[in-house]
Amino acid sequence: MSTERTDEPTDAVGAPVARPAGARPGGARPAVLGTVRRLPFTLGVVGAMLVLGVATGTLWSALADRELVDAVGYGLPALQDGRWWTPVTGAVFALTPAQYLPVAGGALVMLGWSELRLGTRRVAVAATSTHLTGVLLASVLLLVLDSTGWEWAHRLAGELDAGFSAGALGAVAAASATLAPPWRGRLRAVLSLYAVVALLYLGRLWDLEHAVGITVGLALGPILLGRRPSLALPRFSRHEWRVVSSAFYLVSAVVATLLYFTPSDGPLGATSDDTDAFSVLVSAAISLLLADGLRRGSRRVWFLAGGLATLSLVAQSLLVVVEVVAPDQLNVDGQVATSIPELVVTVVITLLQLAVLVLGRSAFQARSRRRRRAQLASGAGDRETAVALLKEHGGTTMSWMGTWPDNHWYVHRGPSGEPDGYVAFQVHRGTAIALGDPVARDAATRAAVLQGFVDEQETHGLQVCFFSVTQEVADWGRAHGRRDVLVAEEAIIDLPDLEFKGRSWQSVRTALNRATKDGISYREGRLAEMPRGLLTQVRAISELWVSDKGLPEMGFTLGGVDEALDPDTVVGLAVDADMTVHGVTSWLPVFSAGGEVRGWTLDVMRRLPDGFRPVTEFLIASACLSFREQGAQLVSLSGAPLAHSGDGTAERAALERLLDQLGEAMEPLYGFRSLESFKQKFRPRHEPVHLVFTDEAALPRIGLALTSAYLPDASLRDLARAGLQSRREGAGTAS
């Protein structure tokens, strides 16, 4: 395969995806070898470093202490003495043995990733050009600045350097052009921030070379891909404004702390030895608190940060004026306490902080957590509104789950002020998880409800995701720059033409016939209206089922007896002649517009351990026949959570793999995958069920939030104990 191909399938962040299963026989080894074959430039550079390091002994004897450095090291002195070849020879050395690890290791990682993104020829052009430009332009800049008498420039003008780090960083900067937003902007922001902070506060020769290499690489990347470089500023979402503003204060805290423990002598001057450790730590702590509050979108913290930045700007500006007009006023024991360059840079950084806070002011509207919890708790009356809207406009097979009391409801109001739609959601781990599609009159209104829900939740500093939604919401998400992943496949049985005839229905007919022979009858109705003896048995079966699992009863999209007692929910019981309940199923209504029930969704499905064996097949088949006689159009057997069949056409997204692993760990406890296999007896059609989310950076938090949603009452001890049980049962199954 040519290393120049750039038209291969890519994932959500633009990375090449794996081929379909079976396309590369032989397992992981051929895949690794294939990757290695795609990295000739990277391996050539790293190999040359190691071979020459061994041959010259610089792997264990510092190049900086040997005469060889004058022959191979690059820098302004080498160029002034006519050693024009040194930018090339110096690229394959490191000044000290300890630097070989970051130089060679960094080249392997950064060049390797860039070569996979750009291809061999493009990465060779990018890395070579950014390395040479970084070395040569840095020398030219130092030649000019040295004539000004700037002590920092004079010191660097006499130094030599070695290594290929400017080229490696420049290659990464160029390869960032292959990424899709928002990852392209994020990687470029990280590279730019590193270059600026390292140059200003550390100021070594290689920091200047890195800054030049990264700058050239950012401009070169689009050109290598046949695009015109764009100077337009990206449009930031509320989340991005919060991240940028938070990053300013986070970096400020880290830099202040590092400079105290590792003093530097950069372009802003030497770090003062008289800095008070207590004041540094207090300042860093304040910056970290501001960073956390801004990340959450807190309005109070935004006001506080803006006020502190304004006061700081005024004080720093006055210091600059006094330093210029009356420098003697700032002298301490004959020494200037603060340099003008440091003051000017500090003023510029503070101005940038204020600019970000002002430009992104609409992103900081979140109330305090206490007020937010109180607001959600006061929304109990929204459930009645949600139920009324669902019966008026109809919904999906998942909609009734959204009316369960553990949810919250965002109610959207139209131009008239009347409710015209809603979204059911829960909040876990700083994430608002919307459950199912929005309920509203038509697609346009549903889109407005979705956007209104996102706006409100992001205003309060929450991540937003949509769980168990249909293709309509997935399409809306893609149109708004969001990602989606398949999390389940819903099993749908169409009732009008359902007949249990033919060989494929043999197991279902056997269950019905055996029930008749054993005196098992089907009883359907509202659980709350059934005789107390039957209700008591249903509770006992449920409690026995839960106690056998080792974990608390799951929630979110999985109901229990309490949800089955809802008057709009129907239960089906398998009862023998002695009125013993052998199994129970509960069915949630699927409403069409006008309040008519057009179908039913399976929720609870539990059986007596030693009871009628094919009771589940009997209950589902009996319910399908009963609902068909009542005029229902469909039955949904639901999509088993944490169980789905991938299409095999691409590498699974991170969250999909997380759900797979969680499903495998919990399979012995809840049997999601065996349940999915059982449903195939009813020959259902499958509808995809999606998770829609902002971007891949949110996946770890979303994974934790979903775990909390499904197991809200599980302690860490429960999870650990269940994990051990899962391993034992899994091992027993395997043996």
C-alpha positions in Angstrom: 0.0 0.0 0.0 1.4 3.4 -0.9 2.3 5.6 2.0 0.9 8.7 0.1 -2.7 7.6 0.2 -4.9 10.1 2.1 -8.3 8.9 0.9 -8.7 6.0 3.4 -11.8 5.9 5.7 -11.4 8.1 8.7 -13.1 8.2 12.1 -14.8 11.2 13.8 -11.5 13.0 14.4 -10.2 12.3 10.9 -7.9 9.4 11.9 -7.6 6.4 9.5 -9.9 3.6 10.6 -9.3 -0.1 10.7 -10.4 -2.3 7.9 -13.4 -4.6 8.2 -13.0 -7.7 10.3 -11.3 -10.4 8.2 -9.7 -8.0 5.8 -6.3 -8.5 7.4 -6.0 -12.2 8.3 -3.5 -13.3 10.8 -4.3 -11.2 13.9 -2.4 -8.3 15.4 1.1 -9.2 14.1 0.4 -8.4 10.4 -1.3 -5.1 11.4 1.8 -4.1 13.4 4.0 -5.0 10.5 1.8 -3.1 8.2 2.0 0.0 10.4 5.8 -0.3 10.6 6.0 -0.4 6.8 4.2 2.9 6.6 6.9 4.7 8.7 10.1 4.6 6.6 10.9 8.2 7.2 10.3 8.1 11.0 12.3 4.8 11.4 15.1 6.2 9.2 15.5 9.3 11.4 15.3 7.5 14.7 17.6 4.7 13.4 20.2 7.3 12.3 20.1 8.9 15.7 20.8 5.6 17.5 23.4 4.3 15.1 25.4 7.5 15.1 24.9 7.8 18.9 26.6 4.4 19.3 29.2 5.0 16.7 30.4 8.3 18.2 29.8 7.4 21.8 27.4 10.3 22.4 24.8 7.9 23.8 26.9 7.7 26.9 29.2 10.6 26.6 27.8 14.1 26.3 28.2 15.7 22.9 28.2 19.1 24.6 31.5 18.2 26.4 33.3 17.1 23.3 35.0 18.8 20.4 32.7 17.0 18.1 29.9 19.5 19.0 31.8 22.2 17.0 31.7 20.0 13.9 28.1 18.8 14.0 26.2 21.3 16.3 24.1 24.0 14.7 23.5 27.6 15.8 24.6 31.1 15.0 28.3 30.5 15.9 28.4 27.6 13.4 26.9 29.6 10.6 29.2 32.6 11.3 32.2 30.2 11.1 31.0 28.8 7.8 29.9 25.4 9.0 26.8 25.4 6.7 26.3 21.7 7.0 25.5 21.7 10.7 21.7 22.1 10.4 21.8 18.7 8.8 24.4 16.9 10.9 23.1 18.3 14.1 19.6 16.8 13.5 20.8 13.3 14.3 22.5 14.0 17.6 21.5 15.1 21.1 23.6 17.3 23.4 23.5 14.9 26.3 22.7 11.2 26.8 19.7 12.1 28.8 18.3 14.1 25.9 18.3 11.1 23.6 15.1 9.8 25.2 13.0 12.9 24.5 14.7 13.7 21.2 14.7 10.1 19.7 11.5 9.0 21.5 9.7 12.3 20.7 10.7 11.9 17.0 9.4 8.3 17.0 6.0 9.3 18.4 5.5 12.7 16.7 7.0 11.9 13.4 5.3 8.5 13.4 1.9 9.9 14.0 2.5 12.7 11.4 3.7 10.2 8.8 0.6 8.1 9.3 -1.5 11.2 8.8 0.4 12.8 5.9 2.2 10.0 4.1 6.0 9.6 3.8 6.8 12.3 1.2 4.7 14.9 2.8 6.0 14.3 6.3 9.5 14.4 5.0 8.9 17.8 3.4 7.1 19.1 6.5 9.7 17.9 9.0 12.8 18.8 7.0 11.5 22.3 6.1 10.3 23.1 9.6 13.6 21.9 11.1 15.8 23.9 8.7 13.5 27.0 9.0 13.5 26.7 12.8 17.3 26.5 13.0 18.1 29.1 10.3 15.5 31.7 11.2 16.3 31.4 14.9 19.9 32.2 14.0 18.9 35.2 11.9 16.7 36.5 14.7 19.5 36.1 17.3 21.9 37.9 14.9 19.6 40.9 14.8 18.6 40.9 18.5 22.2 40.5 19.6 23.0 43.9 18.2 20.4 45.5 20.6 22.3 44.5 23.7 19.6 42.2 24.9 21.3 39.9 27.4 19.1 37.0 26.7 19.7 37.2 22.9 23.4 37.7 23.4 23.6 34.5 25.5 21.7 32.4 23.0 23.7 33.8 20.1 26.7 32.1 21.5 25.1 28.6 22.0 25.0 25.5 19.9 22.2 23.0 19.7 21.5 19.5 18.3 18.4 17.4 17.7 15.4 17.1 15.4 12.7 18.3 17.8 11.8 21.5 15.8 11.2 19.3 12.8 9.1 16.8 14.8 7.0 19.5 16.3 6.7 21.2 12.9 5.5 17.9 11.4 2.8 17.5 14.0 1.7 21.1 13.4 1.5 20.4 9.7 -0.4 17.1 10.2 -3.0 18.9 12.4 -4.5 20.1 9.1 -5.7 16.5 8.5 -7.9 16.5 11.6 -11.5 17.4 11.6 -12.9 20.1 13.9 -12.8 20.5 16.9 -9.7 18.4 17.2 -7.8 20.4 14.6 -8.2 23.6 16.6 -7.5 21.9 19.9 -4.2 20.4 18.7 -3.1 23.7 17.2 -4.0 25.6 20.4 -1.9 23.2 22.5 1.1 23.5 20.2 0.8 27.3 20.1 0.4 27.5 23.8 3.4 25.3 24.4 5.5 27.4 22.0 4.6 30.7 23.6 4.9 29.6 27.2 8.2 27.8 26.7 9.7 30.7 24.7 8.7 33.4 27.2 9.3 31.7 30.5 12.1 29.2 29.7 13.7 30.8 26.6 16.4 28.2 25.7 17.7 28.1 22.1 15.6 25.1 21.3 12.5 26.9 22.6 13.0 29.6 20.0 13.6 26.9 17.3 10.5 25.1 18.4 8.4 28.3 18.2 9.6 29.0 14.6 9.1 25.3 13.6 5.6 25.1 14.9 4.6 28.4 13.3 5.9 27.3 9.9 4.3 23.9 10.3 0.8 25.4 11.0 1.0 27.4 7.8 2.5 24.6 5.7 0.0 21.9 6.6 -2.9 23.1 4.5 -0.6 23.8 1.6 0.6 20.2 1.6 -3.0 19.1 1.5 -3.8 21.4 -1.4 -5.8 23.9 0.6 -5.3 27.6 1.1 -4.2 28.6 4.7 -7.0 30.3 6.5 -6.5 33.2 8.9 -10.2 33.2 10.0 -10.7 32.7 13.7 -12.8 29.6 14.5 -16.2 30.0 15.9 -16.3 28.8 19.5 -19.2 27.1 21.2 -20.0 27.9 24.8 -18.0 24.8 25.8 -15.0 26.0 23.8 -15.1 29.5 25.3 -15.1 27.9 28.8 -12.2 25.7 27.9 -10.2 28.6 26.5 -10.8 30.9 29.5 -10.2 28.1 32.0 -6.9 27.2 30.2 -5.5 30.7 30.7 -5.8 30.4 34.5 -4.7 26.8 34.6 -1.6 27.5 32.6 -0.9 30.6 34.8 -1.0 28.4 37.9 1.2 25.7 36.4 3.8 28.2 35.0 4.0 30.2 38.3 4.6 27.0 40.3 7.2 25.5 37.9 9.1 28.8 37.7 9.4 28.9 41.5 10.8 25.4 41.8 12.9 25.5 38.5 14.0 29.2 38.1 14.7 30.3 34.5 16.5 33.1 32.7 14.4 33.7 29.6 13.6 36.7 27.5 11.6 38.2 30.3 14.5 38.2 32.6 15.7 35.9 35.4 13.2 34.5 37.9 13.6 36.3 41.2 15.2 34.3 44.0 13.2 36.4 46.6 9.8 35.0 45.5 7.7 34.0 48.5 6.6 30.3 48.3 3.4 31.0 50.2 2.3 33.8 47.8 3.1 31.6 44.8 1.1 28.8 46.1 -1.8 31.0 47.1 -1.8 32.7 43.7 -1.7 29.3 42.0 -4.6 28.0 44.1 -6.7 31.1 43.2 -5.9 30.5 39.6 -7.0 26.9 39.8 -10.2 27.8 41.5 -11.0 30.4 38.9 -10.1 27.8 36.2 -12.6 25.3 37.6 -15.4 27.8 38.0 -14.9 29.1 34.4 -14.9 25.5 33.1 -18.3 25.0 34.7 -19.6 28.3 33.2 -20.2 29.9 36.6 -21.5 33.4 36.3 -20.2 34.4 39.8 -16.7 33.1 38.9 -16.9 35.0 35.6 -17.5 38.3 37.5 -14.8 37.5 40.0 -12.2 36.6 37.2 -13.1 39.7 35.3 -12.8 42.0 38.3 -9.4 40.5 39.3 -8.1 40.8 35.8 -9.2 44.4 35.5 -7.5 45.3 38.8 -4.3 43.4 37.7 -4.3 45.2 34.4 -4.5 48.6 36.0 -1.7 47.8 38.5 0.5 46.4 35.8 -0.1 49.3 33.4 0.9 51.7 36.2 4.1 49.8 36.8 5.0 50.0 33.1 4.4 53.8 33.2 6.5 54.2 36.3 9.2 52.0 35.0 9.5 54.2 31.9 9.0 57.6 33.5 10.7 57.1 36.8 12.6 53.8 36.9 14.5 54.8 40.1 11.2 54.5 42.0 11.2 50.7 41.4 14.8 50.0 42.3 15.5 47.8 45.2 19.0 47.8 46.6 20.2 49.2 43.3 18.5 46.4 41.2 15.4 46.8 39.0 12.6 44.7 40.6 10.6 44.1 37.5 11.8 44.3 33.8 9.8 46.2 31.2 9.5 43.1 28.9 8.1 41.1 31.7 5.6 43.8 32.6 4.6 44.3 28.9 4.1 40.5 28.4 2.0 40.3 31.6 -0.1 43.2 30.4 -0.7 41.5 27.1 -1.6 38.2 28.7 -4.1 39.9 31.1 -5.6 41.8 28.1 -6.1 38.4 26.4 -7.7 37.0 29.5 -10.1 39.9 29.6 -10.8 39.7 25.9 -11.7 36.0 26.2 -14.0 36.7 29.2 -15.8 39.5 27.4 -16.1 37.8 24.0 -17.4 34.6 25.6 -19.5 36.2 28.2 -22.7 34.4 27.0 -21.0 31.1 27.9 -20.9 32.0 31.6 -24.5 31.9 32.8 -24.6 28.9 35.1 -26.2 29.2 38.5 -24.6 27.8 41.6 -25.0 24.0 42.0 -27.3 24.5 45.0 -29.7 26.7 43.0 -29.5 24.3 40.1 -30.4 21.3 42.3 -33.3 23.3 43.8 -34.5 24.2 40.3 -34.5 20.6 39.2 -36.2 19.4 42.4 -39.0 22.0 41.9 -39.9 20.6 38.4 -42.0 17.7 39.6 -45.1 19.2 38.0 -43.3 19.0 34.7 -44.1 15.2 34.6 -47.8 15.9 34.2 -47.0 18.3 31.4 -44.7 15.7 29.8 -47.3 12.9 30.0 -50.0 15.2 28.5 -47.7 16.2 25.6 -46.8 12.6 24.9 -50.4 11.6 24.7 -51.2 14.6 22.5 -48.3 14.3 20.0 -47.2 10.7 20.3 -43.7 9.4 20.7 -41.3 6.6 20.1 -41.0 3.2 21.8 -38.7 4.7 24.4 -40.8 7.7 25.2 -42.8 6.3 28.2 -39.5 5.5 30.0 -38.9 9.3 30.0 -42.0 9.8 32.1 -40.6 7.8 35.1 -40.2 9.9 38.2 -36.4 9.6 38.4 -36.2 11.9 35.3 -36.2 15.6 34.9 -38.0 17.3 32.1 -37.0 20.3 29.9 -40.3 21.7 28.7 -40.0 23.9 25.6 -42.5 26.7 25.1 -43.6 28.1 21.7 -44.2 31.7 20.7 -47.5 31.6 22.5 -45.9 30.6 25.7 -47.7 27.3 25.8 -45.7 24.0 26.1 -45.1 22.5 22.7 -42.5 19.8 23.5 -40.1 18.3 26.0 -37.0 16.3 26.6 -36.7 13.8 29.5 -33.2 13.7 31.0 -31.1 12.8 34.0 -28.0 14.5 35.4 -25.0 12.4 36.4 -21.3 13.2 36.7 -21.7 16.7 35.3 -23.6 15.3 32.2 -27.2 15.8 31.2 -28.3 12.5 29.6 -31.4 13.0 27.5 -33.4 9.8 27.3 -34.9 9.1 23.9 -36.2 11.4 21.3 -37.8 14.7 22.1 -41.6 14.7 22.1 -43.3 17.4 20.0 -45.8 18.0 17.2 -43.5 17.7 14.1 -39.8 17.4 13.1 -39.3 21.2 13.0 -40.6 21.6 16.6 -38.5 18.6 17.8 -35.4 20.3 16.3 -36.3 23.5 18.2 -36.8 21.5 21.4 -33.4 19.8 21.0 -31.6 23.1 20.5 -33.4 24.7 23.4 -32.5 21.7 25.7 -28.8 21.9 24.6 -28.7 25.7 25.2 -30.1 25.4 28.7 -27.9 22.5 29.9 -24.7 24.0 28.5 -25.6 27.3 30.1 -25.4 25.5 33.4 -22.0 24.0 32.6 -23.2 20.5 31.8 -22.0 18.1 29.0 -25.0 17.0 26.9 -25.6 13.7 25.3 -28.7 12.0 23.8 -29.0 8.3 24.7 -31.2 5.7 23.0 -32.3 8.0 20.2 -33.5 7.3 16.7 -31.9 8.2 13.4 -33.7 11.5 13.3 -31.8 12.8 16.4 -28.5 11.3 15.0 -29.1 13.3 11.8 -29.8 16.5 13.7 -26.6 15.9 15.7 -24.5 15.5 12.6 -25.9 18.7 11.2 -24.9 20.5 14.3 -21.4 19.1 14.4 -22.0 16.3 16.9 -20.9 12.7 16.9 -23.0 9.6 17.2 -22.4 5.9 17.9 -24.6 2.8 17.8 -25.3 1.6 21.3 -28.1 -0.9 20.6 -30.5 -2.4 18.0 -34.1 -2.3 19.0 -36.1 -5.5 18.2 -39.5 -4.7 16.7 -42.2 -7.2 16.0 -44.9 -6.0 13.5 -48.2 -7.4 14.7 -50.8 -7.1 11.8 -49.4 -10.0 9.8 -47.9 -12.0 12.7 -48.6 -15.7 12.6 -46.6 -18.3 14.4 -46.4 -20.6 11.4 -43.5 -22.3 9.8 -40.4 -24.1 11.0 -38.7 -20.9 12.4 -41.5 -20.5 14.9 -41.3 -24.0 16.3 -39.9 -23.0 19.7 -42.7 -20.4 20.2 -45.4 -22.9 19.2 -43.9 -25.5 21.5 -44.0 -23.0 24.5 -47.7 -22.2 23.8 -48.7 -25.9 23.4 -46.8 -26.9 26.5 -48.4 -24.2 28.6 -51.9 -25.5 27.6 -50.8 -29.0 28.5 -49.4 -27.9 31.9 -52.4 -25.7 32.8 -50.5 -22.4 32.5 -52.8 -19.5 31.4 -52.0 -15.9 30.4 -53.4 -13.1 32.5 -53.2 -9.5 31.4 -54.1 -6.2 33.0 -53.0 -3.4 35.3 -50.8 -4.8 38.1 -52.3 -2.4 40.7 -55.8 -3.8 40.0 -54.8 -7.5 40.3 -55.5 -9.5 43.5 -53.1 -8.9 46.3 -51.9 -12.5 46.2 -50.7 -12.1 42.6 -49.0 -8.7 43.4 -47.2 -10.3 46.3 -45.9 -13.1 44.2 -44.7 -10.6 41.5 -42.8 -8.7 44.1 -41.2 -11.9 45.5 -40.1 -13.0 42.0 -38.5 -9.6 41.4 -36.7 -9.5 44.8 -35.4 -13.0 44.2 -34.1 -11.9 40.8 -32.4 -8.9 42.1 -30.8 -10.7 45.1 -29.3 -13.2 42.7 -27.5 -10.6 40.7 -25.1 -9.2 43.2 -25.9 -5.6 42.2 -28.7 -3.3 43.0 -31.6 -3.2 40.5 -30.7 -1.2 37.4 -32.5 1.9 36.4 -32.6 4.5 33.7 -34.1 2.5 30.7 -34.8 -0.6 32.9 -37.9 -0.5 35.1 -39.0 -2.6 38.0 -42.2 -3.4 39.9 -42.7 0.2 40.9 -42.8 1.3 37.2 -45.0 -1.7 36.4 -47.6 -0.4 38.9 -48.2 2.7 36.7 -51.8 2.7 35.6 -50.7 3.2 31.9 -48.5 0.1 32.0 -49.9 -3.4 31.3 -48.5 -6.6 32.8 -48.7 -10.1 31.6 -48.6 -13.0 34.0 -48.1 -16.7 33.5 -50.4 -18.3 36.2 -51.1 -22.0 36.8 -54.3 -23.6 38.2 -53.1 -23.0 41.8 -52.7 -19.3 41.1 -48.9 -19.6 41.3 -47.2 -16.9 39.2 -44.4 -18.5 37.0 -43.4 -15.3 35.2 -44.2 -11.7 34.6 -43.7 -9.2 31.8 -44.6 -5.5 31.9 -45.4 -3.5 28.8 -45.0 0.3 28.3 -47.5 2.1 26.0 -46.3 3.6 22.7 -48.6 6.5 21.9 -49.5 7.9 18.5 -50.9 11.5 18.1 -54.3 11.9 19.8 -53.5 9.5 22.7 -54.1 6.2 20.9 -51.8 3.3 21.9 -50.3 2.0 18.7 -47.9 -0.4 20.3 -46.2 -1.7 23.4 -42.6 -1.9 24.7 -41.3 -4.7 26.8 -39.8 -3.7 30.1 -39.8 -6.1 33.1 -39.3 -9.8 32.2 -38.7 -12.1 35.1 -39.5 -15.7 35.9 -39.8 -18.1 38.9 -36.5 -19.9 39.0 -38.0 -23.4 39.3 -41.2 -22.7 37.4 -42.6 -23.3 34.0 -39.4 -23.4 31.9 -40.4 -21.8 28.5 -42.4 -19.1 30.4 -40.7 -16.2 28.7 -41.5 -17.4 25.2 -45.1 -18.1 26.4 -45.5 -14.6 27.9 -44.2 -12.7 24.9 -46.1 -14.8 22.3 -49.3 -14.5 24.3 -48.8 -10.7 24.7 -48.3 -10.3 20.9 -51.5 -12.2 20.1 -53.4 -10.2 22.7 -52.1 -6.8 21.5 -52.8 -7.8 17.9 -56.4 -8.5 18.7 -56.6 -5.1 20.4 -55.4 -3.3 17.2 -51.8 -2.5 18.1 -49.4 -2.2 15.3 -46.1 -3.3 16.9 -44.4 -4.7 19.9 -40.9 -3.6 20.8 -38.7 -6.0 22.7 -36.4 -3.1 23.4 -32.7 -2.8 22.7 -30.7 -4.6 25.3 -28.4 -2.0 26.9 -24.7 -2.5 26.5 -25.4 -5.1 23.8 -25.3 -4.3 20.0 -24.0 -5.7 16.8 -21.5 -3.4 15.1 -21.5 -3.2 11.3 -17.8 -4.2 11.1 -17.0 -1.4 8.6 -14.8 0.7 10.9 -13.0 0.8 14.1 -15.4 1.3 17.0 -15.4 4.6 18.8 -14.0 4.8 22.3 -17.4 4.9 24.0 -18.7 1.9 21.9 -15.7 -0.1 23.1 -16.4 1.0 26.7 -20.0 -0.1 26.5 -18.8 -3.4 25.0 -16.4 -4.0 27.9 -19.0 -3.0 30.5 -21.5 -5.3 28.9 -19.1 -8.2 28.9 -18.3 -7.6 32.6 -22.0 -7.6 33.5 -23.1 -10.4 31.2 -23.1 -13.1 33.9 -25.1 -10.7 36.1 -27.8 -9.4 33.7 -27.5 -11.5 30.6 -27.8 -8.7 28.1 -26.2 -10.6 25.2 -28.1 -13.8 26.0 -31.3 -11.8 26.1 -30.5 -10.3 22.7 -30.0 -13.9 21.4 -33.3 -15.0 22.9 -35.2 -12.2 21.1 -34.2 -13.6 17.7 -36.7 -16.4 18.3 -39.4 -13.9 17.5 -37.8 -12.9 14.1 -37.9 -9.1 14.8 -36.7 -6.4 12.5 -34.0 -4.1 14.0 -33.9 -0.4 14.3 -30.6 1.3 15.2 -30.4 3.1 18.6 -27.8 5.8 18.9 -25.9 7.9 21.4 -25.3 11.5 20.2 -22.6 13.5 21.9 -20.4 16.6 21.5 -17.0 15.1 20.6 -14.6 12.4 21.7 -13.2 14.4 24.6 -16.5 14.1 26.4 -16.6 10.2 26.2 -14.9 9.4 29.5 -17.3 11.6 31.5 -20.3 10.2 29.5 -19.2 6.6 30.2 -19.1 7.3 33.9 -22.4 9.2 33.7 -24.1 6.2 32.0 -22.8 3.8 34.6 -24.2 6.0 37.3 -27.5 6.3 35.5 -27.9 2.5 35.2 -26.6 1.8 38.7 -27.6 4.9 40.7 -27.6 3.0 44.0 -24.5 0.9 43.5 -21.6 1.6 45.8 -17.9 1.0 44.9 -18.1 -2.1 47.1 -21.1 -3.4 45.1 -19.3 -2.8 41.9 -16.1 -4.5 43.1 -18.0 -7.5 44.5 -20.0 -7.8 41.3 -16.8 -7.6 39.3 -15.4 -10.6 41.2 -18.6 -12.5 40.8 -18.6 -11.7 37.1 -15.1 -13.0 36.7 -15.9 -16.3 38.6 -19.1 -16.9 36.6 -17.4 -16.0 33.4 -14.5 -18.4 34.2 -17.0 -21.1 35.1 -18.8 -20.6 31.8 -15.6 -20.8 29.9 -14.6 -24.0 31.6 
